[in-house]
């Protein structure tokens, strides 16, 4: 039964399976085989759910084919019905979805969670992480929207995979940050261990500690870059840490943290001016005043939370 269900059997084995299905005898063994198959199917296997119409269409074709054989070989009609019932039950059990769990942080605070496999994750403000089942299958797959810092329990036999809107990260045990906001290009920053990253726009890439994958707005391409992990994990301790960072990136982080809008018509200025600073509990006005002293820029605050930057 297991060989046939995974399309691994030889033609002889498959034919023997078909004969077994058509045999009206030994109905108990058929039920037990289906039960064994279900019990040994991983809870979070990566099987795609078929549509109900597809399953019904396949069942009808199978029924007609078996009925034709029944007429040619004198098989009892109820045996055909029993065989189709076995296939239908198998389809229901094999493709039944596991429960979906979604972890969410609020728009103004981060959240800490422990996953069923023992791994831990910090979700930055306004982020979510979802997964099916209990992460106890052959792979541990999660889907991220937003930003998260992962500390993954090592398991060489069961890789941990993070899906985002523009990349996929595969690890067996490590510490890393993934950024995946819908309106921005994603990024990954590795603190410890090793990861493999791949996306629609770049080939599979291996990262070592102190490396990251980011999208370069100037070249419009992905690239591997050296990074300081503390610059990308400070938010876990309620800090924003910047080391020789472009003002455009500093302002993007501030917009997300403080829910403000920052506008500057001089793109070259904010892209090519770099600063080093740590933001803790300061207000946006305090931060802009400090940046103004360092760079010579000026700023004004319009009605609401809109800031205008001028050089």
N, C-alpha and C positions, 0 to 999 in steps of 0.2 A: 504493500500500500504506500509506504513512504517513498520507495523508488519511483513508483508511477506518478505520485503527486508532485514530485520535483523534476519530472521529465528526464530521469537519469537511467531508467531501465532499458534493457536491450529489447529489440522487437519481440523476442521470445517471451521475455518477462511481461511486456505490455499485453501480448496476446493472451498469456495465462491469466492476467488480471481481468481482461474482458470476459474470458470464459467463466471466471469466478463470479463476476457480477451477474452474468446471465443464469447461473446455476441457482435454482430455487431452493436448494438445500443450504444448510449452514448459515442461516440468517443471523444467528447470534455472533458468529465470528466476524461478519461484516460490521455489525454495530460496534464490536470491541475494537476492530481495526480503526474505525473512524474516531473512536474515543481516544485511542492511543496516539493517533496522528494529531488530534487537537491538543492533547496534553503536552506533546513534545514540540509544538510550534511556539517559537519565542513570542513573548507578549508584545514586543515593539518591533516585530519584523517589518522590513521595508517593502511590504507588498502593497501595491496601489489598489485602492478600492474600485471594483468594477461597478458600473451603473446597473441598476436593477434590470433594465431592458436588455443589457448585454447578457447577464446571467440567464434571463428567461429565454433569450434567443438560442443560446448554446444548449440549454436544457431541452428545448423543443427539437432542435436538430438531432440531439442525442436520442431523444425518444423516437423520432421517425426512423433513424438508422437502426436502432435496436428492434423496432417493430418490424422493419423490413426483414431483418435477419430471423426474427421469430417466425414470420410466415414461411421463409425459405427452409428453415431448419426445424420447424415444428416446436419452437419454444413456447411454453405456456405464457399467455398474455400477462398474467399477474406477475410473472418473473420480470417482464420488461418494466412494468410499473414499479416493482420493487427496486430494480437497478436504477431507474430514474430518480426514485426517492432518495437512494443512497447518494447519488451525485448532487442532488439539491441540498441535502443536509450538509454534505461536505463543503459546498460553496458557501452556505450560511456561516459555518463555523470558521472556515479558513479566512474569510474576508471580513469578519466582524471587527469593527474598529475598536481600539483600546480607548479608554476615557482620556480626554484632553485636560491637562492641567495648565493653567496660565497664571504666572506670577507677575504682579504689577507693582511698580512704585508710583507714588503720587507725583504731581507736577512740581511740588516744592520740597521734596525730601527724597533721599535715597533709601533703599531697602536691602536687608541682608536675608538670604535664604539658604537652607541646606537641602540639597537634592536627595532623592531616594538612594542614590549610589554612594552617598557620603560626601560628594563634592559640594563646595560652597560657592555662592555667587553674590556679588554686590551689584545691584541695579541702580544706575544713576537716575536722576529725576526724570519722570515721564517715560520710563522704559518698561518693557515687558519681555518675559521669557516663557515659552510654551514647550510642552513635550507630551508624548503619549505614554500611557502605561506607567511602569515603575522603573524604567531604565535598567531592566535586568536581562535584556536580550543580547544578541550578538554585537549590536552597536548601541551606543548611548547618544541619541540624537535630540538636539534642542534647536529652537528657532528664536532668534533675538531680534527685537525691534528697539533701537535706542543704543544705550551704552552699558557695558557690563564688565566687571573684573571677575575672572574665573580662577578658582583654586581647585583643580581637578584631581581626584583620587586616581593614582596610577593603576592601570590594568592593561597590560600589554595585549591581552587576548580580546579586549572589548574597547575599541577606539571610541573616543568622545568627539562628536561632530557638532559644530556650531554652524547653523545655516543663517545667513543674513540676506538682504535684498541684492547684494552684488558680489558675495564671496562665500566660500565654504572653508572652515577651519577644522583640521583633523588633528587630534592629540591623543596620547594615552595617559598623560598625567603631567600637569604643568601649571604655571601661573601666567596669565596674560590678560590683556584688555582688548575688547572688540568694540568698535564704534560703528553703528549701523542705523543712522537716522534716515528716514525716507527722502528728506530734502537735501541730503549731503552724500558725498562719496564716502564709503566706509573706510575703515583702517583697522589694523591690528598691531599691537605693541607687546613684544614678548619680554617678560621679566625673568622667567626661569624655565628650564626644560627645553623642549623643541616642539615645533608645530609645522604642519604642511598646509599651505594656503593655496587655493585656486579660485579663479573667477571667470566670468564670461569673457573678460577683456584681457586676461593675462594667464600665462601657463602656470602649472603647479610649481610652487616656490617653497623652499625649505628655509625656515628662520631659526637662528640661534639666539640665545639670550642677548639683549641689547640691540636687537634689530626689529624693524617694523616694515609693514607694507602700507604705503599711502598713495593717494592720487595727486599728481603734480598738475596744478591748474595751468602752469605755464607751458608745459609740453603736452598736456592732455593725455597723459599716460601714467600707468602704475609703476612704482619703483620701490626697490628695497632700500631702506635708509637706516643709518645708525641712530639709536634713540637712547634717552635716559628714562628708565622705567618710572622713576619718581615723578616725571613730568606728566605721566598719564594715569597715575594711580592716586595722586594727591587728593582727588575729590572724595576718596573713601574716608579720608581724615578731615573732610570739610575744608580742604585747601585746593587752590589752583596754583600749580607750580609751572613756571615758564623759564626755560633756559635758552637764551639766544633765539627767541621765538618771534616770528613775524607778527606785526600788530594785527594783521587781518585774522590770524588764528587766535590771538588774545581776545579780540573783539567778538569773535564767534563763540568762544567759551563764555564770555561775559553775557552775551545775549541769552544763551541757554540757561545760565545759572540765575540771572536776575530778571528774566522775562522782560527784556528791554529791546529796543531797536536802535542800532548804531549805523549812521549813514555818513559816508565819506566819499566825496566826488573825486578825490585824488587817489586812484587805485595804486599807482606806482608808489606813493608814499607809504601806504599801509602794508603793501606787499614787500617792500624793500627795507623798511625800518624794523629793526629787531631789538628786543629788550629782554632783560632777565629780571624777574620779579616773582614774589609769592603773594597770593591774595588769600586772606583768611576771612575775617568777618567784616571787612571794610564795605562801605556803601559805594555804589557806582560813582558818585561825585568824588569821594575820596580817591578812588582809583584813577579817574580821569585827571585829577589834579596832579597826582604823582607822575602819570605818563606825560602830562604836559611839561613838567619840570625836566623830564629826561629827554624829550624829543623836540620841544619847542612848539608843539601843536597847540591849538586852542579848541575849546568845545563850548557848546551851548545846549541847553535843555529846552525842548519845546514842550507844549502842553502834553501831558501824559508821560509815557516812558520812552520818548524818542530823543536821541542825542545826535547832534550834528558835529562832526569832526572837520576842522579846517587846519591847513598848514600855512 
